[in-house]
Amino acid sequence: MFEVSKLSNLIKVCLAGLNDRQQEIVEGRYGLNKAESLTLAELGTDYGLTRERVRQIEALALKATRQKAEGAEFADFAKAVASILKSVGGVKREDALVADLVKVSNIS
């Protein structure tokens, strides 16, 4: 069974092979260190880059993280998410999915 508490460790594993700028862009784009995510323009302003360049960096970083996410340590997480999504026809709001993952993991 997947434990939600392991999710931050899985994210760290995915981001570990990225350079600092790639990590910061992915973290900022998806709100991994903050309550809200940043736009390409906001990240571009922070780094002195165009939105397009930020998008390119993000795309390369995500490609690298996808390769790591295919490892065995992600299997339980993928199974839990797939099971929940299958039970509701394949679509669910992110906050509702996270809440269901917490329920499945018996974490309060």
ROFI-830123 format. One record per residue: x, y, z of N, C-alpha, C in turn; residue number from 0. Coordinates in Angstrom, 1 decimal. Example, Ala and Ser with C-alpha at 12.3 -4.5 7.8 and 13.67 -1.06 7.14 Angstrom:
2
13.2, -5.7, 7.8, 12.3, -4.5, 7.8, 13.2, -3.3, 7.8, 0
12.8, -2.2, 7.1, 13.7, -1.1, 7.1, 12.9, 0.0, 7.9, 1
***
This chain:
108
0.9, -1.2, 0.0, 0.0, 0.0, 0.0, 0.9, 1.2, 0.0, 0
0.5, 2.2, -0.7, 1.2, 3.5, -0.8, 1.0, 4.3, 0.4, 1
2.0, 5.0, 0.9, 1.8, 6.0, 2.0, 2.1, 7.4, 1.5, 2
1.1, 8.2, 1.7, 1.2, 9.6, 1.2, 2.5, 10.3, 1.8, 3
2.9, 9.9, 3.0, 4.1, 10.5, 3.6, 5.3, 10.2, 2.8, 4
5.3, 9.2, 2.0, 6.4, 8.9, 1.1, 6.5, 9.8, -0.1, 5
5.4, 10.6, -0.4, 5.3, 11.3, -1.6, 6.5, 12.4, -1.7, 6
6.8, 13.0, -0.6, 7.9, 14.0, -0.7, 9.2, 13.4, -1.0, 7
9.4, 12.2, -0.5, 10.6, 11.4, -0.8, 10.7, 11.1, -2.3, 8
9.5, 10.7, -2.9, 9.5, 10.4, -4.3, 9.8, 11.6, -5.1, 9
9.2, 12.7, -4.7, 9.5, 14.0, -5.4, 11.0, 14.3, -5.4, 10
11.6, 14.1, -4.2, 13.1, 14.4, -4.1, 13.9, 13.5, -5.0, 11
13.5, 12.2, -5.1, 14.2, 11.3, -6.0, 14.1, 11.8, -7.4, 12
12.9, 12.2, -7.8, 12.7, 12.7, -9.2, 13.5, 13.9, -9.5, 13
13.6, 14.8, -8.5, 14.3, 16.1, -8.8, 15.8, 16.0, -8.6, 14
16.3, 14.9, -8.0, 17.7, 14.8, -7.6, 18.7, 14.9, -8.7, 15
18.4, 14.5, -9.9, 19.3, 14.5, -11.0, 19.3, 15.8, -11.8, 16
18.4, 16.7, -11.4, 18.3, 18.0, -12.1, 19.3, 19.0, -11.5, 17
19.7, 20.0, -12.4, 20.6, 21.0, -11.8, 19.7, 22.0, -11.0, 18
20.4, 22.9, -10.3, 19.6, 23.8, -9.4, 18.5, 24.6, -10.1, 19
18.8, 25.1, -11.2, 17.9, 26.0, -11.9, 16.7, 25.1, -12.3, 20
16.9, 24.0, -12.9, 15.8, 23.1, -13.3, 14.9, 22.7, -12.1, 21
15.6, 22.4, -11.0, 14.8, 22.0, -9.7, 14.0, 23.2, -9.3, 22
14.5, 24.4, -9.3, 13.8, 25.6, -8.8, 12.7, 25.9, -9.7, 23
12.9, 25.7, -11.0, 11.8, 26.0, -12.0, 10.6, 25.0, -11.8, 24
11.0, 23.7, -11.7, 9.9, 22.7, -11.5, 9.2, 23.0, -10.2, 25
9.9, 23.2, -9.1, 9.3, 23.5, -7.8, 8.4, 24.7, -7.9, 26
8.9, 25.8, -8.5, 8.1, 27.0, -8.6, 6.9, 26.8, -9.5, 27
7.0, 26.1, -10.6, 6.0, 25.9, -11.5, 4.8, 25.1, -10.9, 28
5.1, 24.1, -10.1, 4.1, 23.2, -9.5, 3.9, 23.5, -8.1, 29
4.4, 24.6, -7.5, 4.1, 24.9, -6.1, 4.6, 23.9, -5.1, 30
5.8, 23.3, -5.4, 6.3, 22.2, -4.5, 6.8, 22.8, -3.2, 31
7.3, 24.0, -3.2, 7.8, 24.6, -2.0, 6.9, 25.7, -1.4, 32
5.9, 26.0, -2.2, 5.0, 27.2, -1.8, 3.5, 26.7, -1.9, 33
2.6, 27.5, -1.5, 1.2, 27.2, -1.5, 0.7, 27.3, -2.9, 34
1.3, 28.2, -3.8, 0.8, 28.3, -5.1, 1.9, 28.2, -6.1, 35
1.5, 27.8, -7.3, 2.5, 27.7, -8.4, 2.7, 29.0, -9.1, 36
3.8, 29.2, -9.8, 4.1, 30.4, -10.5, 3.9, 30.2, -12.0, 37
3.6, 31.3, -12.7, 3.5, 31.2, -14.1, 4.9, 31.2, -14.8, 38
4.9, 30.9, -16.1, 6.1, 30.9, -16.8, 6.7, 32.3, -16.8, 39
5.8, 33.3, -16.9, 6.3, 34.7, -16.9, 6.9, 35.1, -15.6, 40
6.3, 34.7, -14.5, 6.8, 35.0, -13.2, 8.2, 34.4, -13.0, 41
8.3, 33.1, -13.4, 9.6, 32.5, -13.3, 10.6, 33.1, -14.2, 42
10.2, 33.5, -15.4, 11.1, 34.2, -16.3, 11.6, 35.5, -15.7, 43
10.8, 36.2, -15.1, 11.2, 37.5, -14.4, 12.2, 37.2, -13.3, 44
11.9, 36.2, -12.5, 12.9, 35.8, -11.4, 14.2, 35.5, -12.0, 45
14.3, 34.8, -13.1, 15.6, 34.3, -13.6, 16.1, 35.1, -14.8, 46
15.4, 36.1, -15.2, 15.9, 37.0, -16.3, 15.8, 36.2, -17.6, 47
14.8, 35.4, -17.8, 14.6, 34.6, -19.0, 13.2, 34.8, -19.6, 48
13.1, 34.5, -20.8, 11.8, 34.6, -21.5, 10.9, 33.4, -21.0, 49
9.6, 33.6, -21.2, 8.7, 32.6, -20.8, 9.0, 31.3, -21.6, 50
9.3, 31.5, -22.9, 9.6, 30.3, -23.8, 10.8, 29.6, -23.2, 51
11.9, 30.3, -22.8, 13.1, 29.6, -22.3, 12.7, 28.8, -21.0, 52
11.9, 29.4, -20.1, 11.5, 28.7, -18.9, 10.7, 27.5, -19.3, 53
9.8, 27.6, -20.3, 9.1, 26.4, -20.7, 10.0, 25.3, -21.3, 54
11.0, 25.7, -22.0, 12.0, 24.7, -22.5, 12.7, 24.0, -21.4, 55
13.2, 24.8, -20.4, 13.9, 24.2, -19.2, 12.9, 23.3, -18.5, 56
11.7, 23.7, -18.3, 10.7, 22.9, -17.6, 10.5, 21.6, -18.4, 57
10.4, 21.6, -19.7, 10.1, 20.4, -20.5, 11.3, 19.5, -20.4, 58
12.5, 20.0, -20.4, 13.7, 19.1, -20.3, 13.7, 18.5, -18.9, 59
13.4, 19.2, -17.9, 13.4, 18.7, -16.5, 12.4, 17.7, -16.3, 60
11.2, 17.9, -16.9, 10.1, 16.9, -16.7, 10.4, 15.6, -17.5, 61
11.1, 15.7, -18.6, 11.5, 14.5, -19.3, 12.4, 13.7, -18.5, 62
13.4, 14.3, -17.8, 14.3, 13.6, -17.0, 13.6, 13.0, -15.8, 63
12.6, 13.7, -15.2, 11.9, 13.2, -14.0, 11.0, 12.1, -14.4, 64
10.5, 12.1, -15.6, 9.6, 11.0, -16.0, 10.4, 9.7, -16.1, 65
11.6, 9.8, -16.6, 12.5, 8.6, -16.6, 12.7, 8.0, -15.3, 66
12.9, 8.8, -14.3, 13.1, 8.4, -12.9, 11.9, 7.8, -12.3, 67
10.7, 8.4, -12.7, 9.4, 8.0, -12.1, 9.0, 6.6, -12.6, 68
9.7, 6.0, -13.6, 9.4, 4.7, -14.1, 10.0, 3.6, -13.2, 69
10.7, 4.0, -12.2, 11.4, 3.0, -11.3, 10.4, 2.3, -10.4, 70
10.9, 1.2, -9.8, 10.0, 0.4, -9.0, 9.5, 1.1, -7.7, 71
10.2, 2.0, -7.2, 9.7, 2.7, -6.0, 8.5, 3.5, -6.2, 72
8.1, 3.8, -7.5, 6.9, 4.5, -7.8, 5.7, 3.6, -8.1, 73
5.9, 2.3, -8.1, 4.9, 1.4, -8.5, 3.6, 1.5, -7.6, 74
3.9, 1.5, -6.2, 2.7, 1.5, -5.3, 1.9, 2.8, -5.5, 75
2.7, 3.9, -5.6, 2.0, 5.2, -5.8, 1.1, 5.2, -7.1, 76
1.7, 4.7, -8.2, 1.0, 4.7, -9.5, -0.2, 3.8, -9.4, 77
-0.1, 2.6, -8.7, -1.2, 1.7, -8.5, -2.4, 2.4, -7.7, 78
-2.0, 3.1, -6.6, -3.0, 3.7, -5.8, -3.7, 4.8, -6.6, 79
-3.0, 5.6, -7.3, -3.6, 6.7, -8.1, -4.5, 6.1, -9.2, 80
-4.0, 5.0, -9.9, -4.8, 4.4, -11.0, -6.1, 3.8, -10.4, 81
-6.0, 3.2, -9.3, -7.2, 2.6, -8.7, -8.2, 3.6, -8.3, 82
-7.8, 4.7, -7.7, -8.8, 5.8, -7.4, -9.4, 6.4, -8.7, 83
-8.5, 6.7, -9.6, -9.1, 7.3, -10.9, -10.0, 6.3, -11.6, 84
-9.7, 5.0, -11.6, -10.5, 4.0, -12.3, -11.9, 4.0, -11.7, 85
-11.9, 4.2, -10.3, -13.2, 4.1, -9.6, -14.2, 5.2, -9.9, 86
-13.6, 6.3, -10.5, -14.4, 7.5, -10.8, -14.4, 7.9, -12.3, 87
-14.1, 6.9, -13.1, -14.1, 7.1, -14.5, -12.9, 7.8, -15.1, 88
-11.8, 8.0, -14.3, -10.6, 8.5, -14.9, -10.3, 9.9, -14.6, 89
-11.2, 10.7, -14.0, -11.0, 12.1, -13.8, -11.4, 12.5, -12.4, 90
-10.5, 13.3, -11.8, -10.8, 13.7, -10.4, -10.0, 15.0, -10.1, 91
-10.6, 15.9, -9.4, -9.8, 17.1, -9.0, -8.6, 16.7, -8.2, 92
-7.6, 17.5, -8.3, -6.3, 17.2, -7.6, -6.5, 17.1, -6.1, 93
-7.2, 18.1, -5.5, -7.4, 18.1, -4.1, -8.2, 16.9, -3.6, 94
-9.2, 16.4, -4.4, -10.0, 15.3, -4.1, -9.1, 14.0, -4.2, 95
-8.3, 13.9, -5.2, -7.4, 12.8, -5.3, -6.4, 12.7, -4.2, 96
-5.8, 13.8, -3.7, -4.9, 13.7, -2.6, -5.7, 13.3, -1.3, 97
-6.9, 13.8, -1.1, -7.7, 13.4, 0.0, -8.0, 11.9, 0.0, 98
-8.3, 11.4, -1.2, -8.5, 9.9, -1.3, -7.2, 9.1, -1.1, 99
-6.1, 9.6, -1.5, -4.8, 9.0, -1.2, -4.6, 8.9, 0.3, 100
-4.9, 10.0, 1.0, -4.8, 10.0, 2.4, -5.7, 9.0, 3.1, 101
-6.9, 8.9, 2.6, -7.8, 7.9, 3.2, -7.3, 6.5, 3.0, 102
-6.9, 6.2, 1.7, -6.4, 4.9, 1.4, -5.2, 4.5, 2.2, 103
-4.4, 5.5, 2.6, -3.1, 5.3, 3.4, -3.4, 5.2, 4.9, 104
-4.6, 5.5, 5.3, -4.9, 5.6, 6.7, -4.0, 6.6, 7.5, 105
-3.8, 7.7, 6.8, -3.0, 8.8, 7.4, -4.0, 9.9, 7.8, 106
-3.9, 10.5, 9.0, -4.8, 11.6, 9.3, -4.1, 12.9, 9.4, 107
***
